[in-house]
Amino acid sequence: MITVRGDHCPLCGTELDRVTVEGRERRRCPDCDRVVWQNSKPVASVVVRDGEAALLGKRDVDPHRGLWGVPGGNLEHDEHPAAGAARELREETGVRVDPDDLRLFDVDHTTKERRSIVGIRYVVDRAATAGEPTARDETSAVRFDTLGGFRDDGGISPWDRDLLAALFDG
């Protein structure tokens, strides 16, 4: 799977041409005679909710470095989305949750920087989690706060802004 468009075959390095497959123009290697599929990248995240507050991390990596965001990230190739969301929560905040306790809240799609991303978004009540939030991988700070508190402290990542508004205002 390729998530960023390339101009050469990932197997043999030959420059790609274009053919029509299934009614769409696709990239193809003329030497391998293979279609080089370009698929969306799956990511998963989880909002830990405590009343009107959410657990967010201040991003210490790009994209959106310095903004607050929902813990989440790339799924492993053999990982269920709920397990991936739970893993990302633990890696970024130290908070643990059983993937079975996560409730699917939203699935969305975005395209940014030539990448197509499918976001699988979960929510869980704080009572179903264990551990105290601590800044870890990819975060410089983590805390529970209302959305207004995060907006006043540097802002919320555009990727998460609408999700959080729908969850708390909807």
C-alpha positions, 0 to 999 in steps of 0.5 A: 500500500502506498499512501503518498503518490510516487512516480516510480514503481516501488518494486523495480523503480521504473517510471509509472504510466497511467491506465484505466482500471475499474473506470478510474485512471490508475498508476501502472508499472509498464515493466511489471505490468502491475497497478500501483494502488494508492490507498487511504491510510487508517488512523485511530484515536480516542477521546477520554471524556470526564464530564465536560472535560477531555484528555488532550495532548500538546503535540510535540511532533508535526503535523500541528506541533504545539497544538492540543490534540486527541491521542491517536495515530497510525494503525499497525497492519494487523491491528484492530482499530480499537486496539490501535486507539488504546495503544496510542492512548497509552503511548502518548498519555500513559493512560490505559484502557481495554479496547472493548470499552471504547465506543465508536464515535465517528469515522472521517476522511481527510486529504492533507499533504498529498495523503488520504487519511481515514480516521476512526474515532472512539470515545470512552469515559474516564472511569473506564481507564486506568493511570494518571495522564503523563506526557510521553511519546509525541506529547509535551504536555497532557491534561483534562480540560474543557475545550475552552481551556485548550482553545485559550492555551494555544488552540486545538488541532484542526483535525480534532476541532470539529470532532470535539465540537460534535462530541461536546456541543452536539 
